[in-house]
Amino acid sequence: MEPFRRLQSLAVPLDTPNMDTDQIIPARFLWRARAAGYGELLFNDLRYKPDGSANPDFILNAPQYQGAKILLAEKNFGCGSSREQAVWALYDYGFRAVIAPSFGDIFYNNCCKQGVLPVILAEAEIASLREAKATIIVDLESQTVAAPGGQAFAFKIAAFQRRQLLDGMDDIALTLAYSEAIAAFELAYDRELPWISNRQRALA
């Protein structure tokens, strides 16, 4: 998981409210291994026609937005099922931040665990970013989104999730950071309750 601190990029305006996780990554692709990558499957049924050719009417296929790393979404983005593959698809495609008026709760938390920064801004603030059609700066350290012309919009994020993104550490990495303390606790536990640890060894 790559650390997130400051991102400067053109933003893709996606004007669809209530974009659920099945639209972000259709359920028929969920068997795919994580290592295989999910970027090519992002918004699959919107990006491609039934014959597999690119849909020229879908915003991600517009030439001017190729390589963009910020997604300007509508309200309730990522609603629906809890599939973490929706975040994998965004990350593998190249998006590192999604800005929206609101998110599905589970999707929001999955973003923080997978290296994608979810930013909640007011609808009016997002509308001004859409109208600008220019490069914007998302700064997690200052918790601001800088718009063209110098205007900055502040956003909130829980301290734990902010730290997780800044350090680029998923839940497993965070746990392993305490491996020495965990080992010391287990050693002390074995000494205090030897009959339990012996039984556990026997069962193992």
Secondary structure, 3 states (H helix, E strand, C coil): CCCCCEEEEEEEECCCCCCEHHHHCCHHHCCCCHHHCCHHHCCHHHHECCCCCECCCCHHHCHHHCCCCEEECCCCECECCCCCHHHHHHHHHCCCEEEECCECHHHHHHHHHHCCEEEECCHHHHHHHHHHCCEEEEECCCCEEECCCCCEEECCCCHHHHHHHHHCCCHHHHHHCCHHHHHHHHHHHHHHCHHHHHHHHHHC
